[in-house]
Amino acid sequence: MTFKREAWVTYCALVPVVTGVMIASGGEPSFHLYGFIMCISRAFKSVLQGILLSSEG
């Protein structure tokens, strides 16, 4: 999102985390895709807002 490149080790370290979240949320009986999408969109809005507010231009 910020076009910042991280080291490949960082991306490799995130693979078990993402896999664990997918397994945990897939087995959750109260999991709703709509709620998940709303949480992701809210996080996206917060990141975008932080980028826009920190910009010099």
Backbone as ProteinMPNN parsed JSONL, in Angstrom:
{"seq_chain_A": "MTFKREAWVTYCALVPVVTGVMIASGGEPSFHLYGFIMCISRAFKSVLQGILLSSEG", "coords_chain_A": {"N_chain_A": [[0.81, -1.188, 0.0], [1.926, 1.224, 0.75], [3.963, 1.163, -0.954], [6.401, 0.408, -0.012], [9.186, -1.664, 0.161], [9.86, -4.662, 1.772], [12.24, -6.849, 3.399], [12.826, -10.166, 2.111], [12.725, -12.061, 4.08], [10.936, -11.092, 5.933], [8.444, -11.348, 4.631], [8.381, -14.124, 4.395], [8.214, -14.816, 7.075], [5.661, -14.03, 7.657], [4.005, -15.906, 6.505], [3.338, -18.28, 8.159], [1.778, -16.959, 10.067], [-0.408, -15.854, 8.636], [-1.472, -18.217, 7.624], [-2.244, -19.485, 10.008], [-4.239, -17.708, 10.908], [-6.113, -18.025, 8.873], [-6.84, -20.729, 9.209], [-7.878, -20.658, 11.812], [-10.012, -18.822, 11.57], [-11.547, -20.072, 9.658], [-12.568, -22.304, 10.929], [-14.166, -21.176, 12.79], [-17.316, -20.892, 14.228], [-18.941, -18.62, 14.247], [-18.118, -17.022, 12.194], [-18.364, -14.523, 9.761], [-18.368, -13.596, 6.451], [-19.027, -11.065, 5.499], [-18.639, -9.418, 7.769], [-15.89, -9.773, 8.101], [-14.918, -8.598, 5.743], [-15.754, -5.983, 6.18], [-14.154, -5.296, 8.393], [-11.598, -5.416, 7.23], [-11.854, -3.401, 5.306], [-12.165, -1.193, 6.939], [-9.7, -1.132, 8.228], [-8.109, -0.611, 6.0], [-9.004, 1.95, 5.388], [-8.061, 3.355, 7.617], [-5.279, 3.1, 7.322], [-4.892, 4.39, 4.877], [-5.811, 6.934, 5.532], [-3.868, 7.671, 7.425], [-1.63, 7.795, 5.756], [-2.351, 9.896, 4.025], [-2.603, 12.021, 5.841], [-0.014, 12.285, 6.785], [1.438, 13.153, 4.694], [3.519, 15.522, 3.041], [2.752, 17.089, 0.925]], "CA_chain_A": [[0.0, 0.0, 0.0], [2.804, 2.38, 0.795], [4.993, 0.856, -1.947], [7.657, 0.169, 0.675], [9.588, -3.047, 0.018], [10.481, -5.265, 2.949], [13.137, -7.961, 3.092], [12.095, -11.395, 1.814], [12.552, -12.792, 5.337], [9.714, -10.573, 6.55], [7.314, -11.983, 3.965], [8.398, -15.547, 4.762], [7.777, -14.921, 8.467], [4.22, -13.797, 7.722], [3.266, -17.054, 5.969], [2.668, -19.045, 9.219], [0.773, -16.127, 10.733], [-1.583, -15.796, 7.769], [-2.039, -19.564, 7.589], [-2.926, -19.699, 11.282], [-5.471, -16.911, 10.93], [-7.066, -18.654, 7.955], [-7.329, -21.958, 9.838], [-8.689, -20.3, 12.975], [-11.268, -18.185, 11.167], [-12.343, -21.032, 8.89], [-13.246, -23.193, 11.863], [-14.979, -20.38, 13.715], [-18.737, -21.022, 13.858], [-19.608, -17.33, 14.107], [-17.403, -16.253, 11.18], [-19.182, -13.985, 8.675], [-17.519, -12.976, 5.441], [-19.36, -9.639, 5.449], [-17.956, -8.768, 8.885], [-14.461, -9.789, 7.809], [-14.675, -7.592, 4.71], [-15.913, -4.673, 6.804], [-12.953, -5.049, 9.213], [-10.488, -5.148, 6.326], [-12.053, -2.087, 4.69], [-11.926, -0.183, 7.97], [-8.244, -1.057, 8.393], [-7.611, 0.055, 4.799], [-9.322, 3.37, 5.538], [-7.164, 3.92, 8.623], [-3.939, 3.197, 6.739], [-4.949, 5.43, 3.85], [-5.942, 8.207, 6.237], [-2.565, 7.975, 7.988], [-0.74, 8.197, 4.656], [-2.747, 11.203, 3.546], [-2.345, 13.04, 6.847], [1.408, 12.465, 7.003], [2.06, 13.648, 3.469], [3.912, 16.925, 3.051], [2.047, 17.777, -0.145]], "C_chain_A": [[0.859, 1.26, 0.0], [3.963, 2.233, -0.181], [6.367, 0.699, -1.313], [7.974, -1.322, 0.583], [10.263, -3.519, 1.297], [11.422, -6.37, 2.487], [12.314, -9.233, 2.892], [11.865, -12.214, 3.072], [11.269, -12.355, 6.039], [8.485, -11.232, 5.946], [7.243, -13.468, 4.294], [7.902, -15.749, 6.193], [6.271, -14.72, 8.601], [3.393, -14.982, 7.235], [2.622, -17.888, 7.082], [1.579, -18.25, 9.942], [-0.52, -16.108, 9.924], [-2.255, -17.163, 7.705], [-2.806, -19.866, 8.875], [-4.229, -18.93, 11.387], [-6.528, -17.535, 10.027], [-7.657, -19.925, 8.564], [-8.265, -21.627, 10.993], [-10.024, -19.694, 12.565], [-12.144, -19.123, 10.346], [-13.115, -21.979, 9.785], [-14.139, -22.464, 12.846], [-16.45, -20.466, 13.315], [-19.443, -19.685, 13.646], [-18.9, -16.429, 13.092], [-18.369, -15.823, 10.087], [-18.271, -13.249, 7.711], [-17.778, -11.475, 5.361], [-18.643, -8.872, 6.569], [-16.458, -8.705, 8.67], [-14.116, -8.72, 6.786], [-14.806, -6.188, 5.291], [-14.7, -4.328, 7.675], [-11.759, -4.705, 8.334], [-10.634, -3.762, 5.7], [-11.82, -0.965, 5.704], [-10.427, -0.012, 8.231], [-7.616, -0.339, 7.202], [-7.836, 1.563, 4.894], [-8.367, 4.03, 6.533], [-5.754, 4.087, 8.078], [-3.897, 4.319, 5.712], [-5.041, 6.816, 4.484], [-4.604, 8.627, 6.846], [-1.575, 8.428, 6.928], [-1.076, 9.605, 4.191], [-2.437, 12.313, 4.552], [-0.861, 13.277, 7.083], [2.127, 13.026, 5.782], [2.37, 15.132, 3.586], [3.127, 17.737, 2.019], [0.608, 17.805, 0.134]], "O_chain_A": [[0.544, 2.239, -0.676], [4.848, 3.087, -0.227], [7.385, 0.838, -1.991], [7.122, -2.155, 0.894], [11.139, -2.84, 1.833], [11.401, -6.773, 1.324], [11.223, -9.359, 3.448], [10.909, -12.987, 3.135], [10.595, -13.171, 6.668], [7.577, -11.633, 6.674], [6.151, -14.012, 4.456], [7.241, -16.746, 6.486], [5.669, -15.195, 9.564], [2.199, -15.057, 7.523], [1.434, -18.193, 6.97], [0.575, -18.817, 10.376], [-1.602, -16.321, 10.471], [-3.483, -17.251, 7.73], [-3.894, -20.44, 8.831], [-5.219, -19.451, 11.901], [-7.708, -17.567, 10.378], [-8.858, -20.165, 8.442], [-9.321, -22.242, 11.138], [-11.057, -20.017, 13.151], [-13.366, -18.977, 10.343], [-14.211, -22.412, 9.429], [-14.805, -23.102, 13.661], [-16.797, -20.145, 12.178], [-20.446, -19.627, 12.935], [-19.065, -15.21, 13.126], [-19.106, -16.646, 9.544], [-17.495, -12.383, 8.113], [-16.843, -10.696, 5.175], [-18.101, -7.793, 6.331], [-15.819, -7.709, 9.01], [-13.124, -8.009, 6.944], [-14.04, -5.296, 4.925], [-14.266, -3.176, 7.689], [-10.991, -3.799, 8.658], [-9.652, -3.03, 5.575], [-11.325, 0.102, 5.341], [-9.945, 1.103, 8.428], [-6.692, 0.456, 7.375], [-6.967, 2.354, 4.526], [-7.915, 5.152, 6.303], [-5.101, 5.098, 8.338], [-2.954, 5.11, 5.692], [-4.41, 7.761, 4.01], [-4.242, 9.802, 6.795], [-0.775, 9.334, 7.163], [-0.178, 10.421, 3.984], [-2.055, 13.417, 4.163], [-0.477, 14.356, 7.535], [3.316, 13.338, 5.853], [1.593, 15.901, 4.151], [2.869, 18.924, 2.218], [-0.164, 18.346, -0.657]]}, "name": "protein", "num_of_chains": 1, "seq": "MTFKREAWVTYCALVPVVTGVMIASGGEPSFHLYGFIMCISRAFKSVLQGILLSSEG"}
